[in-house]
Amino acid sequence: MKRLLLLCLLGLAAMVATRCGVENDGSVSDSSGVHTDTVDDDGYVDLGLRSMTLWKATNEVNGNDAEHDFFTYDEAMAAFGNKLPTKEQFEELRRSCRWLWMGVGCYKVFGPSGKYILMPALGSRDCNGCIDYVGTYGFYWSSTPDGTTQAWYLNFYSNEVSMYNYSRCFANSVRLVKDVDDYK
């Protein structure tokens, strides 16, 4: 029974990630989920944000968690450090962009420039190893800690995009950023 549930969750996660690349108008973007003319050579998109932060077009892959590509906070910080968005960068993304729920477990996030990134709702893994919310909620780590046992993350579902904090032992998706100083 556990194996069947795991296979169903894997199928749903693959469907969400795949469907996230299908546009509302029926056109299909490349496998990264964005039109190739919006991505720089390193895979980042300039959404036209005031901070000049560039957002990676795709989530990071975790070779130790190939089924879901989730990272605990400590794993994410060790692997990516200052390339993880801060709480403030997520707040800017949340406030300055138009978030369009695509009805396939994914937000299309339009920046002031008109360019966009896709943010799939891939769920999360709790501290006991249980995977929940695949296709309905997205959880993305920021680099901003909150005390010694918690950290801030972006959370979204079809009706809300917010910032919350919780235990660093949870495993979430990771989306990287590149600051203006990184591409001068």
OpenMM code with the backbone's topology and positions (N, CA, C; nanometers):
from openmm import Vec3, app, unit

residues = "MET LYS ARG LEU LEU LEU LEU CYS LEU LEU GLY LEU ALA ALA MET VAL ALA THR ARG CYS GLY VAL GLU ASN ASP GLY SER VAL SER ASP SER SER GLY VAL HIS THR ASP THR VAL ASP ASP ASP GLY TYR VAL ASP LEU GLY LEU ARG SER MET THR LEU TRP LYS ALA THR ASN GLU VAL ASN GLY ASN ASP ALA GLU HIS ASP PHE PHE THR TYR ASP GLU ALA MET ALA ALA PHE GLY ASN LYS LEU PRO THR LYS GLU GLN PHE GLU GLU LEU ARG ARG SER CYS ARG TRP LEU TRP MET GLY VAL GLY CYS TYR LYS VAL PHE GLY PRO SER GLY LYS TYR ILE LEU MET PRO ALA LEU GLY SER ARG ASP CYS ASN GLY CYS ILE ASP TYR VAL GLY THR TYR GLY PHE TYR TRP SER SER THR PRO ASP GLY THR THR GLN ALA TRP TYR LEU ASN PHE TYR SER ASN GLU VAL SER MET TYR ASN TYR SER ARG CYS PHE ALA ASN SER VAL ARG LEU VAL LYS ASP VAL ASP ASP TYR LYS".split()
positions = [
    Vec3(0.0821, -0.1198, 0.0000),
    Vec3(0.0000, 0.0000, 0.0000),
    Vec3(0.0864, 0.1260, 0.0000),
    Vec3(0.1933, 0.1236, 0.0833),
    Vec3(0.2835, 0.2382, 0.0883),
    Vec3(0.3484, 0.2622, -0.0475),
    Vec3(0.3870, 0.1519, -0.1123),
    Vec3(0.4513, 0.1631, -0.2431),
    Vec3(0.3555, 0.2206, -0.3469),
    Vec3(0.2304, 0.1785, -0.3435),
    Vec3(0.1303, 0.2296, -0.4367),
    Vec3(0.1079, 0.3789, -0.4139),
    Vec3(0.1002, 0.4203, -0.2872),
    Vec3(0.0841, 0.5623, -0.2553),
    Vec3(0.2029, 0.6432, -0.3055),
    Vec3(0.3241, 0.5905, -0.2867),
    Vec3(0.4436, 0.6588, -0.3336),
    Vec3(0.4419, 0.6719, -0.4856),
    Vec3(0.4034, 0.5655, -0.5557),
    Vec3(0.3953, 0.5719, -0.7022),
    Vec3(0.2926, 0.6739, -0.7480),
    Vec3(0.1810, 0.6827, -0.6782),
    Vec3(0.0791, 0.7830, -0.7125),
    Vec3(0.1325, 0.9239, -0.6915),
    Vec3(0.2007, 0.9469, -0.5800),
    Vec3(0.2587, 1.0784, -0.5528),
    Vec3(0.3632, 1.1156, -0.6572),
    Vec3(0.4464, 1.0187, -0.6963),
    Vec3(0.5473, 1.0449, -0.7984),
    Vec3(0.4822, 1.0801, -0.9314),
    Vec3(0.3780, 1.0093, -0.9667),
    Vec3(0.3057, 1.0381, -1.0906),
    Vec3(0.2439, 1.1763, -1.0879),
    Vec3(0.1846, 1.2134, -0.9745),
    Vec3(0.1237, 1.3459, -0.9616),
    Vec3(0.2295, 1.4555, -0.9702),
    Vec3(0.3434, 1.4355, -0.9043),
    Vec3(0.4512, 1.5355, -0.9101),
    Vec3(0.5024, 1.5512, -1.0525),
    Vec3(0.5185, 1.4410, -1.1251),
    Vec3(0.5633, 1.4489, -1.2645),
    Vec3(0.4602, 1.5205, -1.3501),
    Vec3(0.3322, 1.4924, -1.3259),
    Vec3(0.2269, 1.5582, -1.4021),
    Vec3(0.2272, 1.7087, -1.3757),
    Vec3(0.2416, 1.7481, -1.2494),
    Vec3(0.2435, 1.8907, -1.2148),
    Vec3(0.3614, 1.9588, -1.2814),
    Vec3(0.4801, 1.8998, -1.2708),
    Vec3(0.5987, 1.9606, -1.3297),
    Vec3(0.5864, 1.9684, -1.4813),
    Vec3(0.5298, 1.8666, -1.5443),
    Vec3(0.5131, 1.8666, -1.6894),
    Vec3(0.4057, 1.9650, -1.7321),
    Vec3(0.2905, 1.9633, -1.6681),
    Vec3(0.1806, 2.0516, -1.7056),
    Vec3(0.2128, 2.1978, -1.6787),
    Vec3(0.3043, 2.2236, -1.5893),
    Vec3(0.3417, 2.3610, -1.5582),
    Vec3(0.4024, 2.4298, -1.6794),
    Vec3(0.4523, 2.3543, -1.7770),
    Vec3(0.5095, 2.4120, -1.8974),
    Vec3(0.4090, 2.4361, -2.0081),
    Vec3(0.2810, 2.4058, -1.9850),
    Vec3(0.1787, 2.4269, -2.0865),
    Vec3(0.1110, 2.5600, -2.0612),
    Vec3(0.1070, 2.6445, -2.1612),
    Vec3(0.0501, 2.7781, -2.1485),
    Vec3(-0.1017, 2.7733, -2.1518),
    Vec3(-0.1650, 2.8741, -2.0944),
    Vec3(-0.3105, 2.8817, -2.0967),
    Vec3(-0.3653, 2.8903, -2.2384),
    Vec3(-0.2885, 2.9471, -2.3315),
    Vec3(-0.3366, 2.9599, -2.4682),
    Vec3(-0.3124, 2.8337, -2.5506),
    Vec3(-0.2610, 2.7286, -2.4852),
    Vec3(-0.2392, 2.6021, -2.5523),
    Vec3(-0.1004, 2.5859, -2.6106),
    Vec3(-0.0224, 2.6929, -2.6174),
    Vec3(0.1127, 2.6795, -2.6699),
    Vec3(0.2022, 2.6173, -2.5639),
    Vec3(0.3078, 2.5549, -2.6085),
    Vec3(0.3972, 2.4867, -2.5157),
    Vec3(0.5324, 2.5551, -2.5195),
    Vec3(0.5867, 2.5803, -2.3996),
    Vec3(0.7190, 2.6389, -2.3896),
    Vec3(0.8222, 2.5277, -2.3885),
    Vec3(0.9500, 2.5627, -2.3771),
    Vec3(1.0532, 2.4600, -2.3733),
    Vec3(1.0435, 2.3810, -2.2436),
    Vec3(1.1301, 2.2802, -2.2267),
    Vec3(1.1193, 2.1897, -2.1120),
    Vec3(1.1420, 2.2587, -1.9786),
    Vec3(1.2054, 2.3765, -1.9778),
    Vec3(1.2267, 2.4478, -1.8522),
    Vec3(1.1002, 2.5197, -1.8070),
    Vec3(1.0008, 2.5310, -1.8948),
    Vec3(0.8765, 2.5961, -1.8589),
    Vec3(0.8704, 2.7424, -1.8960),
    Vec3(0.9717, 2.7952, -1.9642),
    Vec3(0.9668, 2.9342, -2.0079),
    Vec3(1.0069, 2.9416, -2.1541),
    Vec3(0.9638, 3.0463, -2.2198),
    Vec3(1.0052, 3.0665, -2.3579),
    Vec3(1.1535, 3.0984, -2.3605),
    Vec3(1.2257, 3.0404, -2.4537),
    Vec3(1.3707, 3.0517, -2.4534),
    Vec3(1.4206, 3.1937, -2.4687),
    Vec3(1.3427, 3.2835, -2.5268),
    Vec3(1.3910, 3.4202, -2.5441),
    Vec3(1.3855, 3.5013, -2.4149),
    Vec3(1.3348, 3.4451, -2.3061),
    Vec3(1.3290, 3.5172, -2.1799),
    Vec3(1.4402, 3.4767, -2.0834),
    Vec3(1.5215, 3.3783, -2.1203),
    Vec3(1.6217, 3.3219, -2.0295),
    Vec3(1.7618, 3.3621, -2.0742),
    Vec3(1.8468, 3.4057, -1.9767),
    Vec3(1.9843, 3.4381, -2.0130),
    Vec3(2.0661, 3.3101, -2.0279),
    Vec3(2.1944, 3.3230, -2.0574),
    Vec3(2.2799, 3.2069, -2.0833),
    Vec3(2.2937, 3.1143, -1.9636),
    Vec3(2.2722, 3.1665, -1.8438),
    Vec3(2.2841, 3.0851, -1.7226),
    Vec3(2.1501, 3.0302, -1.6751),
    Vec3(2.0421, 3.0565, -1.7493),
    Vec3(1.9110, 3.0049, -1.7115),
    Vec3(1.8324, 3.0959, -1.6194),
    Vec3(1.8663, 3.2253, -1.6152),
    Vec3(1.7975, 3.3212, -1.5290),
    Vec3(1.7096, 3.4141, -1.6119),
    Vec3(1.6033, 3.4632, -1.5486),
    Vec3(1.5075, 3.5518, -1.6137),
    Vec3(1.5095, 3.6878, -1.5439),
    Vec3(1.5174, 3.7942, -1.6226),
    Vec3(1.5088, 3.9300, -1.5697),
    Vec3(1.3620, 3.9705, -1.5717),
    Vec3(1.2996, 3.9669, -1.4552),
    Vec3(1.1579, 4.0002, -1.4435),
    Vec3(1.1338, 4.1506, -1.4388),
    Vec3(1.2409, 4.2287, -1.4363),
    Vec3(1.2268, 4.3737, -1.4308),
    Vec3(1.1996, 4.4257, -1.2909),
    Vec3(1.2498, 4.3563, -1.1903),
    Vec3(1.2282, 4.3970, -1.0514),
    Vec3(1.3186, 4.5141, -1.0149),
    Vec3(1.2733, 4.5966, -0.9233),
    Vec3(1.3479, 4.7156, -0.8806),
    Vec3(1.4869, 4.6782, -0.8284),
    Vec3(1.4983, 4.5659, -0.7574),
    Vec3(1.6270, 4.5234, -0.7018),
    Vec3(1.7226, 4.4718, -0.8088),
    Vec3(1.6710, 4.4503, -0.9291),
    Vec3(1.7458, 4.3934, -1.0411),
    Vec3(1.7842, 4.2478, -1.0172),
    Vec3(1.7147, 4.1802, -0.9267),
    Vec3(1.7372, 4.0380, -0.9013),
    Vec3(1.6875, 3.9579, -1.0210),
    Vec3(1.7698, 3.8646, -1.0674),
    Vec3(1.7294, 3.7703, -1.1708),
    Vec3(1.6864, 3.6412, -1.1021),
    Vec3(1.5823, 3.5777, -1.1530),
    Vec3(1.5306, 3.4532, -1.0962),
    Vec3(1.5581, 3.3382, -1.1912),
    Vec3(1.6078, 3.2274, -1.1369),
    Vec3(1.6329, 3.1087, -1.2185),
    Vec3(1.5002, 3.0596, -1.2756),
    Vec3(1.5040, 3.0103, -1.3971),
    Vec3(1.3830, 2.9656, -1.4661),
    Vec3(1.3315, 2.8318, -1.4136),
    Vec3(1.4181, 2.7531, -1.3505),
    Vec3(1.3790, 2.6193, -1.3053),
    Vec3(1.4233, 2.5959, -1.1609),
    Vec3(1.3619, 2.4974, -1.0977),
    Vec3(1.4013, 2.4558, -0.9631),
    Vec3(1.5329, 2.3798, -0.9677),
    Vec3(1.6002, 2.3758, -0.8541),
    Vec3(1.7240, 2.3002, -0.8427),
    Vec3(1.6950, 2.1520, -0.8245),
    Vec3(1.7875, 2.0704, -0.8708),
    Vec3(1.7770, 1.9253, -0.8622),
    Vec3(1.8612, 1.8782, -0.7442),
    Vec3(1.8047, 1.7888, -0.6651),
    Vec3(1.8776, 1.7309, -0.5529),
    Vec3(1.9102, 1.5857, -0.5860),
    Vec3(2.0358, 1.5578, -0.6140),
    Vec3(2.0784, 1.4227, -0.6491),
    Vec3(2.0544, 1.3213, -0.5388),
    Vec3(2.0423, 1.3673, -0.4144),
    Vec3(2.0141, 1.2775, -0.3023),
    Vec3(1.8650, 1.2551, -0.2819),
    Vec3(1.7822, 1.3263, -0.3571),
    Vec3(1.6366, 1.3150, -0.3454),
    Vec3(1.5761, 1.3241, -0.4858),
    Vec3(1.6202, 1.2342, -0.5730),
    Vec3(1.5827, 1.2404, -0.7138),
    Vec3(1.4322, 1.2283, -0.7363),
    Vec3(1.3604, 1.1685, -0.6425),
    Vec3(1.2168, 1.1523, -0.6604),
    Vec3(1.1422, 1.2847, -0.6510),
    Vec3(1.1897, 1.3766, -0.5657),
    Vec3(1.1151, 1.5002, -0.5414),
    Vec3(1.1986, 1.6267, -0.5522),
    Vec3(1.3287, 1.6151, -0.5479),
    Vec3(1.4182, 1.7309, -0.5523),
    Vec3(1.3923, 1.8299, -0.4393),
    Vec3(1.3641, 1.7773, -0.3210),
    Vec3(1.3481, 1.8599, -0.2018),
    Vec3(1.4824, 1.8718, -0.1303),
    Vec3(1.4997, 1.9823, -0.0578),
    Vec3(1.6183, 2.0066, 0.0240),
    Vec3(1.5725, 2.0497, 0.1624),
    Vec3(1.6396, 2.0008, 0.2681),
    Vec3(1.6193, 2.0616, 0.3987),
    Vec3(1.6855, 2.1990, 0.3917),
    Vec3(1.6567, 2.2846, 0.4877),
    Vec3(1.7171, 2.4176, 0.4896),
    Vec3(1.8695, 2.4073, 0.4916),
    Vec3(1.9219, 2.3191, 0.5795),
    Vec3(2.0675, 2.3073, 0.5914),
    Vec3(2.1303, 2.2554, 0.4630),
    Vec3(2.0643, 2.1592, 0.3965),
    Vec3(2.1155, 2.1106, 0.2678),
    Vec3(2.1173, 2.2227, 0.1640),
    Vec3(2.0098, 2.2996, 0.1600),
    Vec3(2.0006, 2.4095, 0.0634),
    Vec3(2.1085, 2.5142, 0.0892),
    Vec3(2.1288, 2.5508, 0.2140),
    Vec3(2.2303, 2.6511, 0.2469),
    Vec3(2.3712, 2.5999, 0.2154),
    Vec3(2.3974, 2.4732, 0.2453),
    Vec3(2.5293, 2.4164, 0.2171),
    Vec3(2.5552, 2.4097, 0.0666),
    Vec3(2.4534, 2.3781, -0.0112),
    Vec3(2.4709, 2.3632, -0.1560),
    Vec3(2.4717, 2.4966, -0.2302),
    Vec3(2.3917, 2.5930, -0.1850),
    Vec3(2.3695, 2.7134, -0.2652),
    Vec3(2.4026, 2.8450, -0.1958),
    Vec3(2.4056, 2.8476, -0.0632),
    Vec3(2.4424, 2.9675, 0.0117),
    Vec3(2.3705, 3.0923, -0.0335),
    Vec3(2.4462, 3.1948, -0.0746),
    Vec3(2.3859, 3.3234, -0.1073),
    Vec3(2.3113, 3.3246, -0.2414),
    Vec3(2.3055, 3.2131, -0.3103),
    Vec3(2.2250, 3.2052, -0.4321),
    Vec3(2.0787, 3.1723, -0.4004),
    Vec3(2.0519, 3.1342, -0.2749),
    Vec3(1.9122, 3.1190, -0.2313),
    Vec3(1.8536, 3.2577, -0.2129),
    Vec3(1.7297, 3.2802, -0.2526),
    Vec3(1.6711, 3.4130, -0.2316),
    Vec3(1.6539, 3.4422, -0.0829),
    Vec3(1.6697, 3.5680, -0.0475),
    Vec3(1.6416, 3.6101, 0.0898),
    Vec3(1.4902, 3.6230, 0.1074),
    Vec3(1.4490, 3.6398, 0.2299),
    Vec3(1.3072, 3.6662, 0.2572),
    Vec3(1.2643, 3.7924, 0.1829),
    Vec3(1.3487, 3.8949, 0.1822),
    Vec3(1.3162, 4.0214, 0.1163),
    Vec3(1.3014, 4.0040, -0.0352),
    Vec3(1.3851, 3.9197, -0.0956),
    Vec3(1.3729, 3.8954, -0.2397),
    Vec3(1.2424, 3.8228, -0.2722),
    Vec3(1.2047, 3.7273, -0.1879),
    Vec3(1.0751, 3.6608, -0.2079),
    Vec3(0.9605, 3.7596, -0.1882),
    Vec3(0.9739, 3.8475, -0.0889),
    Vec3(0.8689, 3.9484, -0.0667),
    Vec3(0.8551, 4.0395, -0.1881),
    Vec3(0.9677, 4.0786, -0.2476),
    Vec3(0.9615, 4.1605, -0.3687),
    Vec3(0.8941, 4.0836, -0.4826),
    Vec3(0.9292, 3.9572, -0.4993),
    Vec3(0.8661, 3.8747, -0.6026),
    Vec3(0.7153, 3.8659, -0.5786),
    Vec3(0.6788, 3.8468, -0.4550),
    Vec3(0.5382, 3.8329, -0.4170),
    Vec3(0.4607, 3.9620, -0.4423),
    Vec3(0.5183, 4.0747, -0.4049),
    Vec3(0.4467, 4.2035, -0.4142),
    Vec3(0.4541, 4.2700, -0.5517),
    Vec3(0.5666, 4.2523, -0.6214),
    Vec3(0.5889, 4.3261, -0.7461),
    Vec3(0.5446, 4.2513, -0.8710),
    Vec3(0.5118, 4.1260, -0.8568),
    Vec3(0.4753, 4.0453, -0.9733),
    Vec3(0.3275, 4.0081, -0.9699),
    Vec3(0.2769, 3.9745, -1.0872),
    Vec3(0.1395, 3.9256, -1.0995),
    Vec3(0.1454, 3.7737, -1.1007),
    Vec3(0.0747, 3.7123, -1.0070),
    Vec3(0.0737, 3.5678, -0.9900),
    Vec3(-0.0543, 3.5120, -1.0502),
    Vec3(-0.0419, 3.4302, -1.1542),
    Vec3(-0.1553, 3.3707, -1.2219),
    Vec3(-0.1560, 3.2199, -1.1974),
    Vec3(-0.2560, 3.1718, -1.1212),
    Vec3(-0.2689, 3.0283, -1.0948),
    Vec3(-0.3162, 2.9614, -1.2231),
    Vec3(-0.2432, 2.8624, -1.2690),
    Vec3(-0.2726, 2.8021, -1.3975),
    Vec3(-0.3669, 2.6835, -1.3884),
    Vec3(-0.4094, 2.6483, -1.2689),
    Vec3(-0.5040, 2.5378, -1.2543),
    Vec3(-0.4417, 2.4007, -1.2753),
    Vec3(-0.3110, 2.3937, -1.2871),
    Vec3(-0.2411, 2.2665, -1.3043),
    Vec3(-0.1336, 2.2509, -1.1969),
    Vec3(-0.1577, 2.3112, -1.0795),
    Vec3(-0.0602, 2.3042, -0.9715),
    Vec3(0.0615, 2.3896, -0.9977),
    Vec3(0.0391, 2.5105, -1.0499),
    Vec3(0.1510, 2.5939, -1.0900),
    Vec3(0.1081, 2.7392, -1.0991),
    Vec3(0.1974, 2.8292, -1.0552),
    Vec3(0.1780, 2.9722, -1.0771),
    Vec3(0.2674, 3.0170, -1.1926),
    Vec3(0.2134, 3.1040, -1.2752),
    Vec3(0.2914, 3.1757, -1.3756),
    Vec3(0.3106, 3.3146, -1.3157),
    Vec3(0.4361, 3.3515, -1.2906),
    Vec3(0.4698, 3.4732, -1.2185),
    Vec3(0.5264, 3.5753, -1.3174),
    Vec3(0.4463, 3.6778, -1.3470),
    Vec3(0.4847, 3.7815, -1.4423),
    Vec3(0.5504, 3.8975, -1.3699),
    Vec3(0.6703, 3.9348, -1.4148),
    Vec3(0.7377, 4.0515, -1.3602),
    Vec3(0.6957, 4.1776, -1.4324),
    Vec3(0.7387, 4.2937, -1.3817),
    Vec3(0.7089, 4.4211, -1.4469),
    Vec3(0.7572, 4.4276, -1.5922),
    Vec3(0.8594, 4.3493, -1.6276),
    Vec3(0.9122, 4.3484, -1.7643),
    Vec3(0.8211, 4.2734, -1.8607),
    Vec3(0.7243, 4.1985, -1.8075),
    Vec3(0.6393, 4.1143, -1.8913),
    Vec3(0.6921, 3.9728, -1.9043),
    Vec3(0.8171, 3.9506, -1.8641),
    Vec3(0.8731, 3.8156, -1.8650),
    Vec3(0.8208, 3.7413, -1.7422),
    Vec3(0.8330, 3.6098, -1.7439),
    Vec3(0.7752, 3.5310, -1.6351),
    Vec3(0.8596, 3.4093, -1.6018),
    Vec3(0.8326, 3.3542, -1.4845),
    Vec3(0.8837, 3.2238, -1.4429),
    Vec3(0.7638, 3.1412, -1.4002),
    Vec3(0.7809, 3.0106, -1.3995),
    Vec3(0.6770, 2.9204, -1.3519),
    Vec3(0.7196, 2.8619, -1.2181),
    Vec3(0.6275, 2.8592, -1.1243),
    Vec3(0.6554, 2.8067, -0.9906),
    Vec3(0.5604, 2.6902, -0.9642),
    Vec3(0.6072, 2.5664, -0.9841),
    Vec3(0.5192, 2.4529, -0.9605),
    Vec3(0.4943, 2.4279, -0.8115),
    Vec3(0.3744, 2.3813, -0.7818),
    Vec3(0.3347, 2.3460, -0.6452),
    Vec3(0.3680, 2.1988, -0.6233),
    Vec3(0.4900, 2.1730, -0.5804),
    Vec3(0.5387, 2.0360, -0.5701),
    Vec3(0.5259, 1.9761, -0.4308),
    Vec3(0.4675, 2.0503, -0.3377),
    Vec3(0.4501, 1.9980, -0.2030),
    Vec3(0.5749, 2.0113, -0.1190),
    Vec3(0.5831, 1.9286, -0.0150),
    Vec3(0.6922, 1.9346, 0.0808),
    Vec3(0.7059, 1.7991, 0.1495),
    Vec3(0.8232, 1.7758, 0.2110),
    Vec3(0.8427, 1.6553, 0.2921),
    Vec3(0.8626, 1.6991, 0.4359),
    Vec3(0.7826, 1.6435, 0.5277),
    Vec3(0.7952, 1.6838, 0.6676),
    Vec3(0.9155, 1.6165, 0.7329),
    Vec3(0.9389, 1.6473, 0.8580),
    Vec3(1.0559, 1.5975, 0.9305),
    Vec3(1.0537, 1.4465, 0.9515),
    Vec3(0.9373, 1.3848, 0.9350),
    Vec3(0.9248, 1.2398, 0.9482),
    Vec3(0.9318, 1.1684, 0.8138),
    Vec3(0.9525, 1.2427, 0.7059),
    Vec3(0.9658, 1.1830, 0.5739),
    Vec3(0.8365, 1.1721, 0.4947),
    Vec3(0.7256, 1.2241, 0.5486),
    Vec3(0.5977, 1.2177, 0.4778),
    Vec3(0.5877, 1.3316, 0.3765),
    Vec3(0.5483, 1.2983, 0.2552),
    Vec3(0.5323, 1.3972, 0.1498),
    Vec3(0.3859, 1.4346, 0.1392),
    Vec3(0.3607, 1.5658, 0.1407),
    Vec3(0.2236, 1.6170, 0.1373),
    Vec3(0.2105, 1.7291, 0.0365),
    Vec3(0.0876, 1.7560, -0.0030),
    Vec3(0.0475, 1.8752, -0.0793),
    Vec3(0.0990, 1.8810, -0.2226),
    Vec3(0.1385, 1.7665, -0.2805),
    Vec3(0.1861, 1.7657, -0.4184),
    Vec3(0.0740, 1.8127, -0.5112),
    Vec3(0.1021, 1.9135, -0.5903),
    Vec3(0.0058, 1.9660, -0.6862),
    Vec3(-0.0867, 2.0726, -0.6316),
    Vec3(-0.0814, 2.0962, -0.4992),
    Vec3(-0.1703, 2.1972, -0.4414),
    Vec3(-0.0960, 2.3102, -0.3713),
    Vec3(0.0184, 2.2818, -0.3107),
    Vec3(0.0956, 2.3835, -0.2396),
    Vec3(0.2401, 2.3835, -0.2891),
    Vec3(0.2988, 2.5025, -0.2916),
    Vec3(0.4404, 2.5158, -0.3197),
    Vec3(0.5116, 2.5681, -0.1963),
    Vec3(0.6276, 2.5140, -0.1685),
    Vec3(0.7105, 2.5535, -0.0546),
    Vec3(0.8522, 2.5734, -0.1068),
    Vec3(0.9067, 2.6938, -0.0919),
    Vec3(1.0396, 2.7271, -0.1438),
    Vec3(1.1214, 2.7951, -0.0349),
    Vec3(1.2384, 2.7366, -0.0033),
    Vec3(1.3243, 2.7927, 0.1012),
    Vec3(1.3817, 2.9275, 0.0621),
    Vec3(1.3894, 3.0166, 0.1600),
    Vec3(1.4702, 3.1377, 0.1483),
    Vec3(1.6004, 3.1104, 0.2231),
    Vec3(1.6952, 3.2017, 0.2130),
    Vec3(1.8202, 3.1873, 0.2877),
    Vec3(1.8108, 3.2496, 0.4268),
    Vec3(1.6963, 3.3072, 0.4601),
    Vec3(1.6824, 3.3837, 0.5836),
    Vec3(1.6416, 3.2941, 0.7007),
    Vec3(1.7306, 3.2786, 0.7999),
    Vec3(1.6944, 3.1996, 0.9173),
    Vec3(1.5998, 3.2764, 1.0080),
    Vec3(1.5329, 3.2044, 1.0943),
    Vec3(1.4499, 3.2641, 1.1987),
    Vec3(1.4850, 3.1907, 1.3276),
    Vec3(1.5818, 3.2417, 1.3972),
    Vec3(1.6331, 3.1731, 1.5154),
    Vec3(1.7261, 3.0599, 1.4738),
    Vec3(1.7414, 2.9622, 1.5620),
    Vec3(1.8361, 2.8538, 1.5351),
    Vec3(1.7715, 2.7281, 1.4805),
    Vec3(1.6388, 2.7177, 1.4863),
    Vec3(1.5747, 2.5942, 1.4415),
    Vec3(1.4745, 2.6148, 1.3280),
    Vec3(1.4478, 2.7409, 1.2921),
    Vec3(1.3501, 2.7682, 1.1869),
    Vec3(1.4100, 2.8580, 1.0795),
    Vec3(1.3412, 2.8635, 0.9651),
    Vec3(1.3815, 2.9519, 0.8554),
    Vec3(1.2567, 2.9937, 0.7791),
    Vec3(1.2689, 3.1016, 0.7005),
    Vec3(1.1579, 3.1553, 0.6227),
    Vec3(1.1481, 3.0843, 0.4879),
    Vec3(1.0261, 3.0689, 0.4410),
    Vec3(1.0021, 3.0066, 0.3112),
    Vec3(0.8822, 3.0731, 0.2444),
    Vec3(0.8793, 3.0654, 0.1121),
    Vec3(0.7639, 3.1101, 0.0346),
    Vec3(0.6656, 2.9946, 0.0290),
    Vec3(0.5399, 3.0255, 0.0541),
    Vec3(0.4335, 2.9256, 0.0507),
    Vec3(0.3227, 2.9774, -0.0394),
    Vec3(0.2691, 2.8902, -0.1237),
    Vec3(0.1562, 2.9319, -0.2067),
    Vec3(0.0633, 2.8158, -0.2365),
    Vec3(-0.0593, 2.8516, -0.2660),
    Vec3(-0.1603, 2.7611, -0.3214),
    Vec3(-0.2484, 2.8462, -0.4094),
    Vec3(-0.3568, 2.7944, -0.4590),
    Vec3(-0.4337, 2.8639, -0.5620),
    Vec3(-0.4864, 3.0004, -0.5216),
    Vec3(-0.5036, 3.0281, -0.3933),
    Vec3(-0.5636, 3.1543, -0.3485),
    Vec3(-0.4719, 3.2446, -0.2676),
    Vec3(-0.3475, 3.2059, -0.2464),
    Vec3(-0.2623, 3.2854, -0.1583),
    Vec3(-0.1150, 3.2614, -0.1882),
    Vec3(-0.0364, 3.3686, -0.1740),
    Vec3(0.1095, 3.3613, -0.1802),
    Vec3(0.1595, 3.4359, -0.0571),
    Vec3(0.2331, 3.3671, 0.0320),
    Vec3(0.2739, 3.4245, 0.1601),
    Vec3(0.4130, 3.3783, 0.1995),
    Vec3(0.4644, 3.4420, 0.3030),
    Vec3(0.5895, 3.3999, 0.3656),
    Vec3(0.5571, 3.3461, 0.5044),
    Vec3(0.6183, 3.2327, 0.5379),
    Vec3(0.6021, 3.1723, 0.6702),
    Vec3(0.7377, 3.1224, 0.7162),
    Vec3(0.7419, 3.0804, 0.8407),
    Vec3(0.8625, 3.0167, 0.8919),
    Vec3(0.8244, 2.8852, 0.9580),
    Vec3(0.9147, 2.7877, 0.9439),
    Vec3(0.8991, 2.6640, 1.0191),
    Vec3(1.0297, 2.5888, 1.0251),
    Vec3(1.0232, 2.4680, 1.0792),
    Vec3(1.1414, 2.3901, 1.1114),
    Vec3(1.2308, 2.3645, 0.9909),
    Vec3(1.3590, 2.3764, 1.0131),
    Vec3(1.4580, 2.3552, 0.9078),
    Vec3(1.4687, 2.2100, 0.8640),
    Vec3(1.4102, 2.1169, 0.9406),
    Vec3(1.4180, 1.9760, 0.9009),
    Vec3(1.3178, 1.9424, 0.7900),
    Vec3(1.2203, 2.0304, 0.7647),
    Vec3(1.1312, 2.0100, 0.6501),
    Vec3(1.2146, 2.0196, 0.5229),
    Vec3(1.1698, 1.9547, 0.4179),
    Vec3(1.2398, 1.9590, 0.2892),
    Vec3(1.1470, 2.0215, 0.1856),
    Vec3(1.1973, 2.1273, 0.1212),
    Vec3(1.1189, 2.2056, 0.0256),
    Vec3(1.1921, 2.2169, -0.1074),
    Vec3(1.1251, 2.2771, -0.2029),
    Vec3(1.1870, 2.3088, -0.3309),
    Vec3(1.2824, 2.4258, -0.3144),
    Vec3(1.3721, 2.4419, -0.4125),
    Vec3(1.4690, 2.5506, -0.4112),
    Vec3(1.4709, 2.6168, -0.5487),
    Vec3(1.4621, 2.7501, -0.5484),
    Vec3(1.4747, 2.8317, -0.6703),
    Vec3(1.5828, 2.9347, -0.6430),
    Vec3(1.6807, 2.9456, -0.7304),
    Vec3(1.7947, 3.0348, -0.7073),
    Vec3(1.7732, 3.1725, -0.7689),
    Vec3(1.8531, 3.2670, -0.7209),
    Vec3(1.8537, 3.4039, -0.7736),
    Vec3(1.9966, 3.4435, -0.8062),
    Vec3(2.0051, 3.5471, -0.8873),
    Vec3(2.1347, 3.6062, -0.9201),
    Vec3(2.1182, 3.7562, -0.9039),
    Vec3(2.2028, 3.8158, -0.8200),
    Vec3(2.1965, 3.9603, -0.7955),
    Vec3(2.2649, 4.0347, -0.9080),
    Vec3(2.2346, 4.1626, -0.9154),
    Vec3(2.2921, 4.2495, -1.0181),
    Vec3(2.4447, 4.2441, -1.0153),
    Vec3(2.5042, 4.2331, -0.8984),
    Vec3(2.6501, 4.2274, -0.8871),
    Vec3(2.7086, 4.1006, -0.9477),
    Vec3(2.6259, 3.9933, -0.9601),
    Vec3(2.6723, 3.8674, -1.0155),
    Vec3(2.6861, 3.8712, -1.1673),
    Vec3(2.6250, 3.9665, -1.2333),
    Vec3(2.6309, 3.9676, -1.3796),
    Vec3(2.6842, 4.0963, -1.4392),
    Vec3(2.7507, 4.1772, -1.3569),
    Vec3(2.8148, 4.2989, -1.4092),
    Vec3(2.9413, 4.2647, -1.4841),
] * unit.nanometer
topology = app.Topology()
chain = topology.addChain("A")
for resn in residues:
    res = topology.addResidue(resn, chain)
    for name in ("N", "CA", "C"):
        topology.addAtom(name, app.Element.getBySymbol(name[0]), res)
